[in-house]
Amino acid sequence: MKFKTILFTLMLAAFGCHAQNTKTGTIKNEVPETFTISKNDINSLLSHKADDVIANNNKYLDKAQVQVVSTSGDMTSMRLKMDYIANAFLFVQVNGAFSTQVFVTTSDKSVFYKSEEKNGNFVLTKCDEEDIISE
């Protein structure tokens, strides 16, 4: 568990140092308490490359821009700049075939989401920053 926490912290630091797109997202609706991304949508995201803009029926993913994709062995990490929530980044980390982490942070630290896998979907729920780091 300590290894996952350290790896997660290093991943946040590495992605945070990457140059950010100057285009800022806009809040089109109020920021939800929870939202869902299907496992199929996550798998589809992983096929994209940096700078791709996502076209998706899920309003939380639509118009998101892939910023970073990193693969090492059976681990893949991805960061997307979300369009739906201002200053928000969706992180996806896949460790082999059985472990996928999905979470959202904002550059202004206004909102954070952690996920839980339920029935083939990732349900993202608002949380505190510490809740993500302790995962």
C-alpha positions in Angstrom: 0.0 0.0 0.0 2.9 2.4 0.8 4.3 1.7 -2.7 1.0 2.7 -4.3 0.9 5.9 -2.3 4.4 6.8 -3.2 3.9 5.9 -6.9 0.7 8.0 -6.9 2.4 11.0 -5.3 5.3 10.8 -7.8 2.8 10.5 -10.7 1.0 13.7 -9.5 4.3 15.5 -9.3 5.5 14.4 -12.7 2.2 15.3 -14.4 2.0 18.6 -12.5 5.3 19.7 -13.9 4.2 19.1 -17.5 3.4 22.3 -19.4 -0.3 23.0 -19.2 -2.5 24.1 -22.0 -3.4 27.8 -21.7 -7.0 27.2 -22.7 -9.1 27.0 -19.6 -12.2 24.9 -19.3 -15.6 26.4 -18.5 -18.2 25.2 -16.1 -21.3 24.6 -18.3 -23.3 23.3 -15.4 -22.8 23.2 -11.7 -20.1 20.9 -10.6 -21.8 17.6 -9.7 -21.4 15.7 -6.4 -20.9 12.5 -8.4 -20.6 11.5 -12.0 -20.0 8.2 -13.9 -17.5 7.1 -16.5 -18.0 3.7 -18.0 -15.2 1.2 -18.1 -15.6 1.1 -21.9 -15.0 4.9 -22.0 -11.9 4.5 -20.0 -10.6 1.8 -22.3 -11.4 4.0 -25.3 -9.5 7.0 -23.7 -6.4 4.8 -23.4 -6.2 4.4 -27.2 -5.7 8.2 -27.6 -2.4 10.1 -27.9 -1.2 13.3 -26.4 -3.0 16.4 -27.9 -6.0 14.4 -29.1 -9.4 16.0 -28.3 -12.0 13.5 -27.1 -15.4 13.3 -28.8 -17.7 11.3 -26.4 -21.3 11.1 -25.5 -20.3 11.5 -21.8 -20.5 15.2 -21.2 -17.7 15.0 -18.6 -15.3 13.5 -21.3 -16.5 15.3 -24.4 -14.0 17.9 -25.6 -11.3 16.8 -23.1 -7.8 17.1 -24.4 -5.2 14.4 -23.8 -2.1 16.0 -22.3 0.1 13.1 -21.3 0.1 9.4 -21.9 2.9 7.4 -20.3 3.4 3.6 -20.6 6.0 1.5 -18.8 5.6 -2.2 -18.9 2.0 -3.1 -18.0 1.4 0.4 -16.4 -0.3 3.2 -18.3 -0.9 6.7 -17.0 -2.9 9.4 -18.7 -3.8 13.0 -17.9 -6.7 14.8 -19.7 -7.6 18.5 -19.4 -11.4 18.4 -18.9 -13.6 20.9 -20.7 -16.7 20.4 -18.6 -15.1 21.5 -15.2 -12.9 24.6 -15.2 -9.2 23.9 -14.5 -9.9 20.2 -14.0 -7.7 17.2 -15.0 -8.8 13.6 -15.2 -6.1 11.1 -14.3 -6.3 7.5 -15.3 -3.7 5.0 -14.0 -3.9 1.3 -15.1 -1.6 -1.2 -13.4 -1.9 -4.4 -15.3 -5.2 -6.0 -16.1 -6.8 -5.8 -12.7 -6.1 -2.3 -11.2 -7.4 1.0 -12.6 -7.4 4.3 -10.7 -9.4 7.2 -11.9 -9.5 10.6 -10.2 -9.9 14.3 -10.9 -8.0 17.3 -9.5 -8.2 21.0 -10.3 -5.2 23.3 -10.6 -6.9 25.8 -8.3 -7.7 23.1 -5.7 -11.4 23.9 -5.9 -12.7 20.4 -6.4 -11.4 16.8 -6.2 -13.0 13.5 -7.2 -12.0 9.9 -6.3 -13.5 6.9 -8.0 -14.9 3.6 -7.1 -15.6 0.8 -9.6 -19.2 -0.3 -9.5 -20.9 -2.6 -12.1 -18.4 -1.9 -14.8 -18.4 1.9 -14.3 -16.3 4.3 -12.4 -18.4 6.4 -10.1 -16.5 9.6 -9.2 -17.4 11.3 -6.0 -16.4 14.7 -4.6 -13.8 14.4 -1.9 -10.9 16.2 -0.1 -7.5 16.3 -1.7 -6.2 14.1 1.2 -8.7 11.3 0.2 -7.0 11.0 -3.2 -3.4 11.0 -1.9 -4.2 8.4 0.7 -5.7 6.0 -1.9 
